[in-house]
Amino acid sequence: MRIPIIAGNWKMHKTIKEAIAFVDDIKDHVKNTDVEVVLCVPFTLLQSVKEATKGTNIKVGAQNMHWEESGAFTGEVSPLMLKELGIDYCVIGHSERRQYFNETDETVNKKVHAALKHEIKPIVCVGETLEQRENGQTNAVVKDQVIKAFKDIESSKVKDVVIAYEPIWAIGTGKTATPEQANEVIYQIREVIKELYGEEVYTEIRIQYGGSVKPNNVEEIMNQEDIDGALVGGASLKPDDFVKLVNF
Ligand SMILES: O=C(CO)COP(=O)(O)O
């Protein structure tokens, strides 16, 4: 049984004060849920959010990390540093990082290896541009990203990875892939995992959808057979909306 996972990706938003107030607002309303609840927050908020969520079922994630444990990498944060804070998840390869910060399939793969080594669960993002979709390349593009992200990852570790399918044209645009479109690509991603790792892993791995998920469309998305959760940007910043997403 795959436990659905609703993760907020706060991107570059919120001060410590705002983050603590957010957790205080939501924590009593996300208790009796059958979904795993995760907040992926900026580095500066990790420690405060970790403390504020103590004793709740809310897990905490980062949004990026380096693959080395330490070294001369000015401005970077290592998996060891995240592990020390008790961080559960890390978003890896978000399209904004691929687009603005030179993230490549190769660095994504290194980060997936590093996260798993330190028992941080990677949320690996894949997705196509509008142009790629219009040219009928969606499945090929996403398949290539998945194969490269999982290069040399051992089968026994794959169930700890979450994949987030986020079509780039649906991020922050208000345009959602239809639930059927999202399910179709996610089904294909699961088939790729089956080709790579076989039947058992294929049934276990969780695959989320991300891109303009809101309280008014979450239920329809979550009702799709192959979709195991959502990675939510904008709507995860508002306590009321986030509570509605988690209790869809
Ligand atoms: O990028 C996203 C989550 O990682 C999606 O962002 P929005 O929910 O704001 O479209």
The ligand as an SDF file (V2000), in Angstrom:
LIG
                    3D

 10  9  0  0  0  0  0  0  0  0999 V2000
    6.6420   23.9150   -8.4230 O   0  0  0  0  0  0  0  0  0  0  0  0
    5.7050   23.4880   -7.7740 C   0  0  0  0  0  0  0  0  0  0  0  0
    5.9300   22.6440   -6.5880 C   0  0  0  0  0  0  0  0  0  0  0  0
    7.2370   22.2190   -6.5270 O   0  0  0  0  0  0  0  0  0  0  0  0
    4.3040   23.8180   -8.1270 C   0  0  0  0  0  0  0  0  0  0  0  0
    4.0890   25.1550   -7.8720 O   0  0  0  0  0  0  0  0  0  0  0  0
    2.5770   25.7250   -7.9140 P   0  0  0  0  0  0  0  0  0  0  0  0
    1.7500   24.8170   -7.0410 O   0  0  0  0  0  0  0  0  0  0  0  0
    2.6800   27.1180   -7.3840 O   0  0  0  0  0  0  0  0  0  0  0  0
    2.1550   25.6530   -9.3580 O   0  0  0  0  0  0  0  0  0  0  0  0
  1  2  2  0
  2  3  1  0
  2  5  1  0
  3  4  1  0
  5  6  1  0
  6  7  1  0
  7  8  2  0
  7  9  1  0
  7 10  1  0
M  END
$$$$
